[in-house]
Amino acid sequence: GPHEEGKQRQGTACLSPLPDVSAGNGCGHTLLTPHSGTLSSKNYPGTYPNHTMCCWRLQAPPGTSLLLAFGDVDLEPSEHCAHSSLLLADPQTGTAYGPYCRNSVPSAPLLMTNSSTVTVLFNSTSHRSGRGLLLSYATSQHPGTHYTQEHVSPDPPLTMCFSVYCPAGCKDIHGDIWGNPSQGYRDTSVLCKAAVHAGVIADELGGQVTLSREKGITLYESAFANGLHSKRGSLSEKRLVFHKVCCLLSPACDDVLEVVAFNASSWWHEVDALGQDRAWVAERAALSTTGHSWAAEPSTKAAWLELDLGTRRNVTGIITKGSSEQHNYYVTSYHVSSSRDGKNWRPYRGSSGQEDKVFEGNADSHGEVSNAFIPPVVARYIR
């Protein structure tokens, strides 16, 4: 029948010479890597457009097979899904899964294929309703259940650690998170999106996360961290607390590192309207400093602030803050470089390794913003 899975079907493969690509005018948020990824139709979760198509080609490492998770498939029903459809195929064997639409949905939320290559084809004609689709995938190298928007089920016992696999691309999927890395997150938060916010995985890679389900708290405070805003949230029965692997072995991995000395490219010698001097020197860059902070000479280009940690340390992240509400100065974005000897500097490129990473900084002068280093930086000096 036309809706049976695993049938031989010809002409369903996307014609693309490159792995991990998407093509068409119906593609929404897409992040594809060899080990995991997330993809959605255009406008998701709003109504998908008329007369569009998108083809994604997923390519896992040789010898592995792809596991796909149907986060949401909401395409307007039609006979044999002829008007709007989702079709998955193995171009090597011609095996197809689908077509799927609202009156022919996937039989299970997870599809385990026997192939390292799968094409995903989305088509639409004229229609009135439908959110479209949201899918994620991982490989047989990561057999732990992976999630898009769904929550952990069945619930593990309170305080017991458990592990799930989060695919790449969760940062920009639809859904809210409430809380912050220090408090934990309301358990109604999108789990893998909260994991990116907490800094336990990099969005461009995804990965295994370890967390526990703890007793809820009265109020969850919002925060901006790792490029994501969380919301302020009210009482919940349970909350999600993420754990870095090293913290399970040694709690010291989340300790604030002591800075032995601060250095800078320049500092601002301010003379205010009353004729008073104010020195915005590098030593005032410590997060605990009250009053004004460090600032470079206003005309300086490519200014930098240097932290000497005294000895080589494992640095897992950084927290930035503006000068204070009184002065209202702050840094909106920055690069990071590291050095083991103070002479040879290496720019931080994150997990992608292609370009120097630009970290999103502050949006006001008084809030703290945290950014994780994934992988960590091993260095004595940070700029």
MARPATOR-619651 format. One record per residue (C-alpha): residue number from 0; y, z, x. Coordinates in steps of 0.001 Angstrom, whole numbers, m for minus. Layout:
NUM  Y  Z  X
...
This chain:
0  0  0  0
1  3613  m458  1106
2  4218  3309  1502
3  1115  4270  3439
4  1569  5579  6955
5  m108  4068  9977
6  m567  556  8574
7  m245  m2548  10734
8  3093  m4188  10038
9  4677  m7125  11808
10  8320  m7783  12628
11  9488  m4177  12396
12  10423  m3569  16029
13  14049  m3576  17133
14  14666  m6244  19715
15  16133  m4341  22642
16  15377  m4681  26347
17  16593  m1166  27196
18  15079  2227  26346
19  16971  4940  24486
20  19555  2751  22775
21  20952  2299  19298
22  22393  m842  17762
23  23942  m1745  14418
24  26861  m829  12167
25  25005  1946  10337
26  24500  4308  13289
27  25938  7810  13092
28  25809  10658  15612
29  23235  9688  18239
30  22122  11319  21479
31  18898  9961  22969
32  17214  11132  26175
33  13696  10472  27508
34  12543  13967  26485
35  14376  14661  23210
36  17218  13540  21011
37  18998  13555  17670
38  20055  10631  15506
39  21687  10174  12115
40  23022  7492  9818
41  26741  6749  9640
42  28830  9297  7670
43  25947  11800  7480
44  25875  14089  5488
45  28375  12087  3442
46  27219  9012  1539
47  25921  6319  3874
48  27730  2934  3734
49  26632  m167  1820
50  25066  m3120  3640
51  24508  m1511  7011
52  21662  m1178  9464
53  20878  746  12595
54  18024  417  15019
55  17159  3146  17517
56  14610  2596  20276
57  13012  5809  21547
58  11232  5756  24892
59  9391  8807  26240
60  7922  9104  29760
61  4646  7178  30262
62  1575  9173  29328
63  3395  11266  26719
64  3691  10773  22973
65  6655  11201  20650
66  6941  13910  17981
67  9536  13258  15281
68  11101  15824  12957
69  12558  14631  9650
70  15585  16885  9258
71  16819  15042  6162
72  15904  11723  4540
73  18000  11093  1423
74  18135  7367  665
75  18691  6029  m2866
76  15341  5267  m4536
77  14156  1735  m5254
78  10810  25  m5749
79  9004  m114  m2409
80  12263  1298  m912
81  13544  m2272  m894
82  17270  m1410  m1129
83  17668  1450  1353
84  14908  2440  3723
85  13815  4200  6881
86  10990  2578  8814
87  9372  3767  12042
88  7174  1553  14182
89  5286  1404  17444
90  6247  m2028  18807
91  3285  m2040  21199
92  607  m1801  18502
93  2533  m2782  15372
94  1686  526  13664
95  4379  1423  11125
96  5332  4574  9230
97  7174  4150  5941
98  9253  2679  4487
99  10819  5924  3267
100  13467  6579  627
101  14011  9204  m2085
102  10963  8148  m4139
103  8734  7771  m1073
104  9460  10638  1291
105  7585  11510  4505
106  4414  13442  3705
107  5202  16127  6309
108  8362  17297  8111
109  6797  16470  11499
110  5299  13136  12543
111  3039  13179  15599
112  2640  9692  17019
113  237  8481  19683
114  2867  6394  21409
115  5591  6861  24009
116  7698  4164  22314
117  8932  4236  18722
118  11595  2190  16985
119  13521  3684  14073
120  15057  1189  11640
121  17538  2141  8900
122  18702  m423  6328
123  20981  m160  3306
124  22154  m2502  551
125  24434  m1653  m2408
126  23915  1914  m3628
127  25758  4827  m5246
128  24437  7974  m3612
129  22496  9386  m698
130  23280  11464  2382
131  21359  9120  4665
132  19134  10481  7380
133  18967  13021  10192
134  16063  12938  12656
135  15237  14618  15927
136  12424  14053  18379
137  10726  15545  21411
138  7676  14645  23472
139  4175  16058  23784
140  5421  17778  26959
141  7364  20098  24631
142  4836  20987  21917
143  6864  23915  20536
144  8316  23164  17119
145  11750  21601  17459
146  14512  21934  14928
147  17462  20064  13558
148  18934  22032  10656
149  15919  23929  9395
150  15427  27599  10149
151  12487  29359  11778
152  9565  29799  9421
153  7603  31923  8990
154  9921  34727  10043
155  8724  36541  13166
156  8899  40361  13122
157  12270  41931  13845
158  13182  42295  17557
159  10144  40269  18680
160  11064  37426  21044
161  9958  33948  20050
162  10592  30492  21431
163  11552  27152  19887
164  12379  23772  21370
165  15836  22359  20595
166  16394  18613  21003
167  19383  17074  22749
168  22345  16308  20501
169  22529  19424  18285
170  26166  20187  19092
171  27596  17550  16758
172  25194  17734  13823
173  26496  18933  10459
174  26307  22657  9716
175  28042  25933  10524
176  27477  28812  12911
177  28817  32355  12565
178  29084  34792  15473
179  29267  34655  19247
180  27083  35082  22353
181  27707  38829  22712
182  27204  39831  19054
183  24576  37300  18096
184  24690  34904  15156
185  24292  35164  11413
186  20742  34014  10627
187  22078  31309  8277
188  23590  29531  11306
189  22158  26187  12430
190  19818  27544  15094
191  20023  24891  17809
192  23775  24457  17348
193  24140  28215  17878
194  21991  27906  21028
195  24503  25414  22485
196  27379  27756  21562
197  25564  30680  23211
198  25184  28688  26432
199  21389  28913  26658
200  20915  25117  26541
201  23029  22099  27442
202  23630  19774  24494
203  23026  16661  26588
204  19523  17861  27541
205  18239  20246  24877
206  15435  22572  25905
207  13296  25586  25138
208  15210  28603  23834
209  14083  32208  23598
210  15557  34404  20892
211  14873  37402  18709
212  15672  38174  15102
213  17538  41482  15007
214  19002  43617  12242
215  22199  42084  10868
216  25707  43454  11379
217  28687  43912  9057
218  31021  41318  10579
219  30495  38364  12905
220  33534  37427  14983
221  34394  33795  15676
222  34631  32369  19193
223  35159  29111  21045
224  32418  28579  23612
225  30805  25577  25296
226  32903  23127  23299
227  32043  24604  19884
228  33941  26753  17384
229  31977  29380  15481
230  33168  30934  12234
231  33939  34502  11245
232  31116  35674  8998
233  30272  38560  6702
234  27288  40902  6527
235  23811  39425  6834
236  20408  41061  6685
237  19337  39517  9996
238  20950  37929  13040
239  19813  35631  15826
240  20168  36870  19414
241  19553  34362  22216
242  18103  35443  25552
243  18413  33789  28924
244  15021  33744  30621
245  16313  35642  33648
246  17671  38377  31367
247  14191  39076  30073
248  13202  39795  33670
249  16442  41288  34956
250  19391  42222  32708
251  21704  41843  35707
252  21882  38073  35216
253  24596  38505  32583
254  26693  40910  34659
255  30273  39970  35467
256  30446  39005  39136
257  32984  40771  41325
258  35622  38527  42892
259  36421  39679  46434
260  39513  37492  46851
261  41607  34950  44955
262  43278  31944  46543
263  45277  29090  45010
264  46886  25755  45789
265  50281  27296  44972
266  51880  29981  42834
267  54932  30087  40607
268  57953  32128  41668
269  59693  32513  38324
270  63266  33642  37852
271  63734  34351  34158
272  66879  34075  32025
273  67916  37610  33005
274  67637  36821  36705
275  64456  38857  37168
276  61803  37680  39626
277  58204  37295  38502
278  55457  36293  40949
279  52546  34436  39310
280  50320  34897  42372
281  46595  34143  42655
282  45601  37823  42655
283  46810  38073  39056
284  44083  35650  37919
285  41525  38432  37320
286  40506  38508  33650
287  41318  42226  33406
288  44922  41798  34603
289  47547  42904  32088
290  50879  41130  31788
291  51440  37744  33385
292  48609  35909  35152
293  48367  33302  37900
294  50203  30007  37492
295  50667  27110  39886
296  54086  25863  40927
297  55249  23863  37865
298  55654  20576  39771
299  52180  20818  41352
300  49611  18136  40631
301  45867  18827  40941
302  46410  22580  41131
303  43406  24780  41837
304  42411  28433  41755
305  39706  29651  44140
306  37386  32643  43680
307  35606  34184  46668
308  32510  36112  45537
309  31958  37633  48983
310  28434  36290  49340
311  26321  33541  47841
312  25707  34307  44144
313  23997  32732  41139
314  26852  31831  38764
315  25765  31117  35177
316  29158  30603  33533
317  32880  31265  33441
318  35316  32932  31027
319  38951  31821  30863
320  41978  33311  29138
321  45680  32478  28952
322  48541  34484  30438
323  49173  36749  27405
324  50804  36508  24001
325  54153  37333  25624
326  54175  34302  27934
327  51999  31815  26009
328  50612  29759  28907
329  47005  28582  29069
330  44741  25872  30513
331  43269  23423  28000
332  40667  21798  30278
333  39449  21999  33856
334  36924  20825  36448
335  34804  23150  38591
336  33806  22756  42242
337  31680  25067  44364
338  31168  25704  48058
339  28844  27801  50178
340  31139  27855  53226
341  34662  27313  51832
342  34933  23916  53557
343  32505  21533  51884
344  33014  21309  48127
345  30686  19946  45483
346  32033  18984  42025
347  30077  20382  39090
348  28444  17621  37082
349  26295  19607  34681
350  22871  18538  33553
351  23722  14848  33134
352  24660  14492  36808
353  26642  11285  36253
354  30310  12336  36204
355  32315  15441  37062
356  32139  17659  33987
357  35363  18441  32134
358  35176  21897  30550
359  37102  22567  27344
360  39474  25468  27919
361  41781  27530  25757
362  43782  26693  22648
363  46027  29775  22821
364  47216  32301  25396
365  45243  35364  24266
366  41696  34324  23268
367  38755  34224  25682
368  36708  31027  26022
369  33327  30943  27744
370  31522  27967  29253
371  27997  28044  30632
372  26808  26403  33837
373  23525  24649  33039
374  22066  24498  35633
375  23663  27553  37330
376  25843  27225  40430
377  24634  28886  43633
378  27722  29401  45786
379  30115  31882  47373
380  33307  30014  46458
381  34267  28600  43040
382  37318  26438  42332
